[in-house]
Amino acid sequence: MDLLSNSNFFKYWGKAKQPIEVDYALMLGSDAEIAARYHLTEAQLQQKAKKLGWQRASSEQPFHEYHLLPYHSLDVAAVGYVLLTHNTAYLKYFSQLTQWNEKDCIQWLTFLLALHDLGKFTESFQNLKPDLFKQLQKHPSVMEYSERHDSLGWLVWNQHVKALLAERNIISLAKSRRQSPTLDIDSSVAAMVGHHGQPPRPRLPHEAHAYLNPEDFEAVTGFIDNISPFLLEPNSSFPICNKEAFKLASWWLSGFAVLSDWLGSNTDYFPYHSQPMPLKDYWAMALEQAQKAIQQTELVNCQPNDLLTLTDLLPKKFDHAPKPTPLQALAGEWPISQSPHLFILEDVTGAGKTEAAILLASRLMRVGQSNSLYFALPTMATANGMYGRMSTIYRHLFMPNANPSLILAHGASDMVKDFKQSVLPKPEVTQADYGDGTTPAGAHCNAWLADNNKKALLADIGIGTIDQALLAILPSRHQSLRLLGLLNKTFIADEIHASDAYQHELLLSLLRAHAAAGGSAILLSATLPQKQRQSLVSAFAEGAGWADSNVHKTDEHSYPLLTCLTSSGLQEAVVATRESVKREVKVSFLSDQPAISAVLENVMANGQCACWIRNTVKDAIEAYETLKAEYPDWQIDIFHARYALGDRLDIEKRVMTRFDDKSSSMARSSQLLIATQVVEQSLDLDFDYLISDLAPIDLLIQRAGRLRRHSRDRQGDRITGVDQRGQAVLHVYAPDLVHAPTHQWYANFFPNAQKVYSHHGQLWLTAKLLEKQGQFKMPEDARSLIEGVYGDDAQAAIPDTLLHRSSEAEGSDRADASLAQLNALTLEVGYDDSFTNLWWDEAKTPTRLGEATVQVYLAKWQDGKLKPWYSDKEHAWALSAVSMRAFWISGEVVPEDIPNAEWERCKASLPAQGKWGVLLPLRLISETGWEGQALRKVKEQDELVTLIYDARVGLRIKD
């Protein structure tokens, strides 16, 4: 087609530079004049230019103020085309999801991607740059931009493009929707135009003519007529689809559109072009640039290592080759078929569940059932620990010439010094927002590259909190990118027994979605109640479209257990246990502080180490201060979640050094740690003695896993063989077990923890069971302990006085599970159904329930300056932040002696300019203590609250 024939589409810009960059590049005035024009100093202008990579225009390097919309549309389509042809996983799974053949997949997804910015072919969007609009269109406009361009794109599709494609015989329109299977193209178009993180609005407040005009339609027509000959085969028509399958597929297609748009907007690969040229010629250029982008960002499949053995995954210790555990040996022998797999591995601490899971994931990769994995952990601390373990072995999963990426994903991953970003290079150019709540893809690309939480699921090996995966099935911005990241990945989740009712229900939704896309999952746990195991199996079977499989009723002999579900059905295998990890733990109850002190005095006198796990931060601090006052010469440390992040990471590192598997008797000698639940999950810690506040039975078993975890001699040094430290004793701090407890039995003894573990009847069952047995053996007693507290028969033994509390807890669990069902996306209705699925900002999307929290930024008031609490060149404020219950802190107090200019300067330097947090100025009041004030809401009224921070003890409210 001739360049000048129906080429009005060249009057539309797709991306444009900001006026300040244009003035700087074209030297429209001196730097001083330009700076003054934009209310900057000359130094600030130069700093901005350097940071954002602005270049002066020259005859050798033409400067383009804008990038024409047809070119940007083809950039994005080219990225999608190259991803499909170079990343076999995407093509394979999109073909399965859409039920198209691979040729149709490539052709039609590429064509649809070229339509992703239809909404920019509108006068209202174009008039966001009035001067540029007038330059290109040769007339001014008064039309306001009142609707997002993704929603405008959906309007253009329905008002014009659909009929145009029917007229061109590319799609067919039947008289009724029911008679038109090809109208399932609607779901895919919604996925493409909704590439800014959520679906387009299906209905706008005004009639279509308020947003669209004939000139825009003419430009769209010309654009489609120009690209169809080289993007579509002659006489092509949209393939007939399975309507339900296509609605489901639209969620992953949306993620594909997001990824293609972000890469296609990266000016490192797709520089601006503002001069018209034949679109077929530009397409050839775009394909070449897309190949460079995909190659340099490494978003291609790495070949799995067909020769991987368990030895590659296990560290060599004590100068001899490692021997696989029974679970690991079974994982290496278990038959792998051409089917999605669900594995549930239930085993004791020390059974090697992590390595067994990685070995299974590797074997799934070898047969083409996945090409990568995501490891989901319950907390940031456990994710950090897993990242450290995986960093030494992950390359063994792939061929030697591969360059796989390993990413850590959670809210503080940037603060982990060993972590290195590795998926996409960070571009230099940052763009401003459009002003409609959507961010230009180039800017989102920058934000995304710095936000490893989103890109982690695209990495070959992702390590992070389970929250990052759960966001894939919640209505949060860019959830579809996370869903795409899980495509063709083995999803591994650890410590799944630790999930509450809300998070467990979300996990079930995620398993359904992952199975529906043909994915596999491996779930790791201590002992699971039978009901919970059945729900996991049923959810996966439902998502995969298989008949529900019933797990076998478990007894004391069916643990440890490997459960495997495939298209062939359910299989279960009892796993043997090594003698070295069989455990017999004596249980001793303590009911007052003197009894605890007596135990600890014995520990300290013998040069051993101990840990007391408390159920709340307040209880932990009180225990720490009491023992410090009573025994000032003891080496006591405290570890909980209410520290500035930098201090918390330092403490975590110190704790790991003293008590991990490599710790020596010298490091451990006479050390006492007071901790909360932060040490009970996945951290590889080993204490000679352990005291725990009364908690649910599964958590006490989990905490006991930190008791004499590694084989050591009497002094505490590592050895091979049987541990030499004698009988392991778990001391449980609990109220006396009277025959007829009052309804306040637990609450009076643990007033701060009564709402943390609210099912007081099950706490009573836990204590009664352990008191009766006096000890437990693992793995022999695992099932009987769990079912003895959580089984249906056990509930009948709860005392009448505790039934009310128990009923309240069970009702709350049911309500939480129902809320999770309500919040989770209904994928079956398709991406374009925004009535069924209500969309939230990501910051407001709950992956966990609980009281609202607020980020508190700690600042030292010193020498007339507000300084971050924690010193760091790159992340000082992030490392100075601590999370607090919003009940305690709701707003800021500006001290009278801090100048307003200094306060505003400090606020501007905070993440997001402090929009989502509270700045807390602190003054030194003692050798290590700092004090500050904030506001809290009490009956809708602001009340002054005083807080004290100490790097050793953390943040607390002053009584």
N, C-alpha and C positions, 0 to 999 in steps of 0.2 A: 504493500500500500504506500502511496506517495506521502512523503513527510508532511506536506501542506494540506493533504486531504483530510478533512474532519479532524483537525488537530487542536481544537480549542483546549484540550486537556493540558497543553503546555502553559496555559495561563494560571495554573494552580500550583502553589508551593506545598511541599510536604514537610519540610524541615527548614528552619531559618535561624540564623545567628542573631544574638541579641544586639541591639543598637550600639552598646558600648564596645563590643568586640569589633563591629564593623568600623566604627570611628577609629579605633586603635589600629586595626590592620591597614586601613586606607589612609591613615595619618591625616584625618580630617581635623587638623589643628595640632598644636603642640601637646605634649603629654600633660602639661600644666592646665591647658585649656580644656582638654578632654576630661581630666580629673575633676575640674571645677564644674563642668557640665553635668556630671553625675554625682556631685556632692561627695567626692573623695579627695584625699590628699594625693599628691603625685606619687608618693611612696606606696600608698595603698593600691593605686592603679597598677604600678609596676609589679607589685607583689601578686595581684590578682592575675595579671597577664602571664606571669611565670607559672603560677599554680595551675592555671587552666590551659596552658600550652598555646596561647595566642601567638600567631606569627604575623610579621609585617608582610603586606602584599608586595610582590615584585614581578618583573616581567617574566622571570623564569618560573615563577610559581603563581599562576593565576589565582585570584581570590574570588570565591563565590559566596555571596551573602546568603544564598538559599539553595535548597535542593528541590528540584521539581518533583511534584507528587507522583507522576508516572514512574520516575526513576526509583523513588523510595519504595513504591509498591512492588517493583520488579526486584529490588534488592532483597526484600523480605521473601518473595517467592523463590528467589535463587537460593537463599539459605535453606529454605524448606526442601527444595529439590536436592541439594547436595547432602543434607542430613539423611534424606530417605535413600539416596543411592550409595552413601558411604557408611551409614550406620544401619547395619542389617537388622538390628533389634527393632528399631522404629518401624521399618517396613514390614517386618514379620508380624508384629503385634497390631499395627494399624490394619493390616490385611485381615487378621483374625477378628478384630473388633468390628470393622465395617462390613466384613464378609465380602469384600472386593478382592479381585485378583491383584497381584502386586503391580502390574502395569497400570491398571486403573487407579490404584492408590497414588502412584507417583504423579500421573497426569492430572487427576482431579484435585488432589490436595495442593499441588503447585498452583493450579489455576485459581482455586479458592483463596489461597494466601495472597495472590495478587489483588484480591478484592477486599483485603482486610481493612483498608483505610477509605472505604467508600464515603464515610462521613466527612472526610476532608474535602470532598468534591461539593462543598456547600458554601454559599456566600457568607454565612454566619461564621463558619470556622475561618475562612480565608480572611475575613475582616478583623481577626485577632491582630493582624499586622496591617493597619489601615494604609500606611504608606506603600507597603509592598503590594497590597491589593490594588491600589490605584495604579501602581507602576505596571502590573501585569494585565489588569482588566481594562485599563485606560479610562476608568471612571471611579468616583468614590462610592462608598456604601454607608448606609446608616443602620444596617441590620446588626442587631446585637447577638452575641453568642450566648444563648441561654440554656442550651442542652449539650451534654457531652457528645464528642464526635463519634463515640462508639454507638450511642443510641441513634444519632443522626444517620450513621451507616446502616443500621437496621431499618430505618425509615426509607432510605434511598433504595435498599434492596426490595422492600415490600411495595413501594410506590412506583418503581421504575424498572429496576434491573431484572426482577423475576419475569416480568412480561417481555422485556427485551430478549432474554435468553430463550424464552418460549418462541418468540418471533423468529429467532435465529435457529430454531430447532435444536437447541442445546439442551433444553429441558422441555417437558410436555406438561401442560396444565389441563387437568381433567375438570369436568363440570363440578365435581364435589371433591372435597379433600380426601374422603374415604377412598375414592377411585384413583387417587394419584400417589402411587408409591414414590415417585420421583420428587414429590414435595418434601420428602425427608431431607432434601438439601437445606431446608430451613435450619435444622439443628446444626449443620456444619457451618453455615454462614454465620449463625449467631455465635458459634465458637470462634470464628475468625474475626468478626468485627468486635467481639467482646474481649479483645486481647489486652485490655488494661486492667485485668484482674478480677472482673466480675461481668455478668451478662449485661447486655444492653437493656434499657427500659423498653418494655413491649408497647407501652402507650405513653404518648407525650401529651402535655396539657392543652396544646392547641392543634388546630387542623394542619395538615401536611403543608399547605401553601404558606404557612407562617415561617416555615424553615427551608423550603425548597423552591427552586424556580426553573423555568425551561432551559436557561443557559447552562445550569449545572447538569441537568439531564443530558443535554447535547454533548457536554464534555465527557460524561461517563460513557455515553454511547460510543463516542469516538475512541476512548481508551479501550473499551472491551473489543470493539471491532479491530483495533490494531494489534492487541495481544493474542486474540483467539487463534489466528493462523499459525503462530509459532509455539503456543503453549498447548494447543489441542490438536489431536489427529484430525484429518479431514473427515467430515460427516460424523464427528463424535457426538454422543448424547449421554447425558448423565446416567450412570448405571442404576438399575433397579436395586433398591435396598430393602433390607429387613428393617422395618420402621423401629422396632424396639431395640434392635442391636445398634442402630445408628444413634438413637437418643443416648444410649449408654456411652457409645464411642465419643460423643461430642465433648465429654469432659476431658478426655485425654487429648483430643484435637485442639481444644482451647489452650492447654499447656504447650502444645507444639507451636501454636500461633504466637504465644507469649515469647517462647524461646527464639523463634525465627525473627520476630519483630525486634527483640532486644539486640540480637546479633546483627540484624540487618540495619540497625540504627547506629552501629558503632562506626564512627568516622575514621577510625584507624584502618578499616577495611573498605568502607564505602564513602569516599570523600564526596563533597557536594559538587553537583553539576547543575548549572543554571541555563545552559544553552541547548536548544532543541536539536535532536538527532533521531534517526529512525529507531524506534523502540526495539526492533529486532537486533540492531547493532548494539544497543545498550544492554540488551539481555545477554549477549555473548560476554560483554565486559563484566556484568554482574555475576555471571556464573564463575568466571575466573576469580573474582574477588571473594566469592562465597567459598570456593575451595580453599583459598588461603585462610579465611576466617575459621573454617572448621578444622583445618590442619593445625593452626596455631593455638586454637583453644582446646584442642585434643578431645573434642566431643565425638570421638569415634570409638568403636569397640576395641578393647585390648583382648588379644587372644589368651584364653585360659591355659594354664600349665597342665598338660595331660599327664605329667610325671610327678605331680605333687604327692608327697607322702606325709604321714603324720609327723615324721621326724623333722620335716621342714617347719612345722608349726610349734614345736616344743623346744624350749631353751635347753641347751646342754648344761647339766649340773653335775657337780662332783666328779668331773672327768669321765663320765660314762654316758652312753647313748640313752635317751629317755625311753621308758617302757610305757606303752599305751595303757590307759585305764580300760576296764571292761566296756564302759560307755564309748570311749574313743575307738576301741577295736570294733564294736558293733556298728558305729557310724561309718567306719571304713569298709564294712562288708555288706551293709544294708542295700538291697536291690533298688536301683534308681530307674524309673520308667519314663516314657515320654508323656508326662502328665504333670500338672501342677501338684506340688506336694505340701502337706502340712505336717510338720514334725513337732511334737511336744516332748521335751526332754525333762523328766523329773528325776532329780538325783541329789545326793548329799553334797555338802561342801567338800571341795577337793576332788570331785569325781571327774573334773576336766570337761565340764559342759561347754565352756567357751570354745575350746579347741575342737570338740566333737561337732559343734554347730558350724564352725568355719570349714571343717573337713566335709561335712554334708553340703554346705553351700558350694564348695569347690567342685564336688562331684556333680551337682546340679548344673554348674557352669559347663562342665565337660560335655554333657549330653545336650546342651543347647536349651536347657530350661531356664537359664538366667545368664547374665553376663557380668553381674556385679552384685554388691550387697550393701544394705544399710543396717547398722547395728544400733538399736534403740535401747537406751538406758534410762532408769527412773530419775536420775539426778545429774546435775552438772558435774559433781565430784566423781561419780561413777563413770560418766562419759570421758572425763579427763583421764581416768585410770585406764579405760579401755583404749583410748587413743594411744597412750604410751605403750600398751601391749601390742597393738596392731601395727604401730609404726615400724617395729622390728621385723615383722613377718609378712606384711601385706603383699610385698612384691613377689613372694613365692607363689601367690595365687595365679600369676600371669607368666607368659613366656619371657625369657631373659631380655629380649629386645623391646619389650613393651615399656611404656612410660605411664603407668596407672597413677591416678590422683587419689590422695587420701585427705579427707576433709573432716574437721571437727565442727559440729554445729550445736550451739546453744547460745543463750543470751550473753555469755561472757567469753566466747571462744577466742576473740581477738586478744584477750588478756592472758592466754596460756602461751608462755614464751616459746615452747617447743613447736607450736603450731605454725604451719606455713601455708598460706593460701596457694592453691594449686590448680584451679579449674580454668579460669579465664584471666587474661591479663587486664590490668586496670587501665582504661583509656584516660587520656588527659583532659578531654573536653567535657564540661558539665553544662547542662542546659537548664533553663528556668522552667517552672511548671507552665502548662497551658493556661491555668487559671480556672479550670473547670473541675478540679479534683483528679484529673488524670495527669500523669507526669510523662513528659516525652520519653520515648524508649531509651534514648541515649542517656538521659539522666537516671532512669530506672536501672539501666545497665550498670552505671557507676555505683548506684546505691546497692544494687544486687551483688556486684563484685565485692563490695566491702561487707555485705551481709551474708556471711557464709551459711546462715540458717536456711536461706532459700536455695543457694547453689549446691549445698551439701548433698541433696538427694540426686543431683546430676553427676556427682563424682563417681568414680569406679568403686571406691570404698568410702562410705559415709559413716561417721561415728557421731552420735548426738543424743539428745534427750528424746524420749518418746513423743514429747509435745510436737517436735518438728514434723514427725510423720502424721500425727493425729490431725494437724492443721490441714492435711490433704483432703479430709472428708468433712471439714467444717466450713461454713460460708465466710471465709476470710479472703482478703485480697490475694490474688495469685495462688490460691489453693490448687488450681489446675497445674501449675508448674511443679508443685510438690507431687501431685498425683502422677504427672509425667515422669518425674524423677524416680518414682518407685516402679515404673513400668520395666519389666524384665529384670528386676532386682529380686534377690532373695532377702526378704524382710526378717531380720533376727531381732527378737525382743527379749531382754533379760529381766529377771525378777518380776515376772508378770503376776505373781501372787501378791505383790505389793500394791496392785491397783485397787482403788476404791470403786464403789458401785458406778459412779459417773464415768470414770476413766475406763473401766472394764467394758461398759456399754459402747463407748467410742471405739475401743479396740475391736469389738465385734463388728462394728460398721466398717472399720478399715480393712479387716480380714475379708469381709464380703466384697468390697471394692477390689482389693488386690487379687482375690481369687477370680473375680469376674473378668479381669484383664489377663488371666493366665499366669499370675505370679505365684511364687512359692513362699512359705513362711516357716520359720523355725522359732519356737517359743521355749524359753528356758525358765525353769522354776524349781523351787523346793517342792514340797508336797502340795498338790492342788486338791481342794475338795472336789468330789465327783461332779457336783452340779456345775462348777466352774469349768472343768475340763470338757464336759458335755456341751456347754454353751459355745466354747471355742471351736470344737469340731463341727457343730451344727451351723455356725455362722460361715465357716469356710466352705462347707458343702453347699450351702444355699447360694453363696456367691458364684461358685463354680458351676452351678446348675445340676448338681448331683443329688441323688436321693439322700435324705438325712441318714447318717450312720450313728448308731447307738454305741457309746463306749461301754466296755464291760464293767460290771460292778466290781469295784476294787475291794480288796481285803488287806490284812496285814502282810500277806505274802506277795502282793503285787506292787512292790516298791523296792528299788528304783524301777522306773518304767519308761520305755520309749513307745510313744504312740505315733502312728503314721497313717495319714489319710491321703489317698490318691483316687483317680477315677475308677480304680479296681476295687475300692472299698477300704475298710479300716483294718489295720493290723496293730497289735500290741505285743510288746516283748519285755519280759522282766529282765532286768540287767543285774549282773553279778556286782559285788562290792569288794574292793580290795581290803585286806585286813588293815592296812595302814590308815584308812579313812573311816573304818568302823569306829564308832564312838560310844562310850558309856559315860554319861554325864550325870553326876549326882546333883540333886536339887536341894538347896537349903533355903529356908525362908527367914528373912530378917524383918523385924517390924518396928525398929527404932534406930535412931542415930548412933547410940553407944554400941549397938551390935555391929553396925557398919564400920565404925572406927576400929573396933577390935579386929575385924578381918583385915582392914588396911594396915594396921600396925604390924600385924604378922607378915604381910607382904613386904612392907618397907624394911623390916628387920632382916628379912632373908634376901634382900637385894633383888627382888623380883619386880614384875610390873603388873599393873591392874588398870581396869577401866570400869567406870560407873556410868551406865547409859541411862539418862534421865529422859522423861517423856516431854518436857517443855524446856524452852530456853530459860525461863525464869527459875525453874527448879534447878537447872544446871548451874546458873550463876550463884544461887543461894548455897548450893552444896560446895562449890568452889571457894566461896568466901568463908564459909564456916570452917572448912578443912584448912584453909590457908591460915586462918586466925588460930586454930587449935594446934596446927603443926607447921610453924613458920619455916622450918628447915627442910621440909619435904619438897621434892621436885614435882610440882603439880601444874598441869596444863589444862586448858579448857577449849573445846571445839564445838561450835554450833553454827547456825546459819545467819546470825544477826551481827555480822561484821561488815566493815567496808570490804569490798571485793578483794582489794589488794592484800589486806590483812588476812582474809579468809584463805586465799591461795597460799600465802606464806605459812599459815598454820597447817593447812592440809599437807603441804610439802614436808613440814617438820614432823607431823604425825606419821606420815608414810616412812620417813627415814628412820624413826625410832622403833616402829612396830611392824614393818612389812616383812616379807619373806627373806629379805637380805639383811635384816637388822642383827646386830651382834649382841652378845650378853652385856658388853660395856655400854652400848647405846641404850639398852632396855633397863639396866639395873636401877631399881628404886624409882621408877617412873610411874606416875599416876595421871591418868587422863579422865577428866570429867567431860562427857560428850552427850549429844542428843542423837536422834535418828540418823544424822549424817554419816555415822560409821557403821550402820547396820546393813547397808546394801552394797555389795560388789567390791568394796575396798578390801584389798588383800592384807588384812591386819591380824595380828596374833598377840593375845594377851595371856599372861600366866594365870590371872584371876579375873573374873568378870562378875560385876554386880549389875543387875538390871531392875529398874522399876517394873512393876507388874504391867504387862502388855498382852495383847492377844497371842494365842499359842503359836501361830505361824511366825510372828515376829520374835518371840522368845527363842524359837528354834533357830531363826535366822541370826539373832544376836549371839546365840551359843556357838554359831559357826566361827566367831572371832575368838573363841576360847581354845587355846592350845591347838591352833589351826595347823601349824607346821611341826614337823618332827624336830625336837630339840633335846639337848642334854640337860642335866639338872641346872647348869649355869645359864642356859638360854641360848646357846649357840646351835646352829643348824647341824643336823646329822641325818644320815639315811636310816631307814628302818623305823622301829617303834619309838614313840616319844618316851623320854625318860623322866618326865616331870611328875609322874604319879597320877592319882585320881583327879580328873577334871571336875570342878564343882561350879555350878551356876547358882549364885546367890540371888534370890528374888526378893526385892524390897516390896512388901505388900501388907495390907491390913490383915489382922488376925482373921482366920477362917472360922467364924462362929457358925453354929448350926442354923441359926435363924438370923441372917444379916438384915440390918435395917435398909431402907431404900437409899440411904446416904452412905452405905458401906464403903464404896469406892470414892465417892465425892468428898467425904470428910477427910479422908486420908490423902487424896491427891486433888485438892481444890483447883489447882491450875490445869490439871490434865483431864478433868472429868468430861470435857467436851472433845478432847483429842481422840479418845477411844470411848465412844458414847454407849456402846453396847455392854453395859455393866454386867448383864447376865452371863455373857460369854467370857468376860474377864473372871467372873466367879467360877465358871466351869473350868477355865484354864488353871486357876489356882487350886481348885479342888482336885482335879485330875493329877496335877504334878505332886501335890501333897500326898495323895493316896499312893502313887507309885514310888515317890521318893527319888526317882531317877528315870532316865530314859535311854534307850539304846537306839542308835541310828546305824543302819536304816530300818531295823526291825520294827520299831514303834512309830514310825513316821505316819502311817495311815491311821492307826488307832488314835493317835494324838489329835490329828486334824478332824477326823470324823467324830471324835469324842467331844469336840467343842462346836463344830459347824454342822454336823450331821443332823438330820431331822429328829432322830431319836433322842439326841442329846438335849435338844431344846426343852423337852418335857421335864428335864431335871433342874431347870432354873428356878430358884426360890420365888415364891409368890411376891415377896417384897421388891424384887428386882424386875418383875415382869413389865411394869409400867415403863421403866427406863429402856428395857429391851424392845418393847413395842414401838416406842418413840424412835429408837435407832433403826429398827427394821423399816418403819414407815419413811424415815428420812432417806434410807438407801433406795427404797422403791421410787421415791420422788426424784432422787438424783438420777437414777437409771432412766426414768421417763423424760427428764430434762435432756439427757444425752440423746435419747431417741429423737426428741423434738429439734435439738440443735444440729444434729448430723444431717448432711445433705441427702436428699432423696435423688439418687443418681438416675433412677429409672425414668424420671420425667424429662430428662434432657437438659442441656445447658441453657436453653432459651426459655425455660419455665421459671421465671423469677417470682412468680406468685407463690409457688410451693416452697421455694427456698428464699428466705430473707437474708440479705447480705450485710455483713458487719465489717468494720475496720479490723485489721489483723490484731491491733493492740487490745481490742475488746472481745476477741474470740476466745472463749474459755476452753482450754484443754484440761483444766483442773478446776474443781470447785473449791470454795473456801472463802474466807473473808477477804474483802478487797485490800490490796496492798498499794503502797506508794513508794517510789524511789526517792530516797533521801540522800542528797549530795552534801557530804561533810566538807566544810571549809574552815581552815584555821584563820582566825583574825590576828595577824601578826604584822608589826611594822607598817601599819596603815594600809595593808593589803589583805584581800581575801584570797587565800591560796588553797588549792586542792589538798585534802588530807594526805593523800598518798602521792608521793613523787614518782612521776614517770614521764618520759619525753613524749610519748604518743597518746597514752590513754589515762592521763592523770584523773580526770573526772569520773570516767567509768570505773576506775579502780578505787575511787573514793565514795562510791555509791553503796548504800545498804537498803535492803527492802524491809519496810515496816508495815504493820497492820494500819490501814487507813483509819481504824478506830482511834488510834493513838496520835496520829499526825494527819492533819487535813490541809494545813496552809502554813504560810511563812510569816515570820515576824521580822521586820526590818529594824535592827537596833538603832537607837537614836544617834549613836556616835559613829556610825558607818555612813560616810557621805553617799548621797544618792548616786552620784556618778560612778563611784566604785562598785556599788551594788549592781547597777545596770551593766557595767563592764563585765562583772563576774557572771551575771545571768546570761549575757550574750555568749559567753565562752562555754556554757554547759551544753551537753547533747540536746539537740532540738531547742536550744536557747532556754532550757529549763521548763519547757511547756508541759512536760509530763512528769515533773518531779518537784521536790521541795528543797530549797537551798537552806541549809542549817549552819549558820556561823557558830564556831566554837571558840571559847576562850580557855586558856590554861588555868586550872584552879588548884592543881596539886602536881606532884612529880610526874604522874602519868595520866591524870584525869582532865578531861575537857568538858565544858558545860555550854549548852546552848538552849534556846527557847523556840518553840513553834506553837501553832494553833491546833486545836482539835475540836471536833463538833460534839457538843453535849446538848441533847434535846434541841437541835437546830441552832444552837448558840455557840459562838466561838469562845473557847476557853484556853487560857495560857497553860502550856505544859513545859516543864523543864526536863531536859534529857542530858545524860552524862555518857561520854564515850571514852573508852579506854581500849587501846589496841590489844591488851591481853584478855579483857573480859567482854568487850563488844558494846553495843548500844543498849541503854536501858532507860526506863522512866524513873526520874527521881521521886521517891516517896514523899 
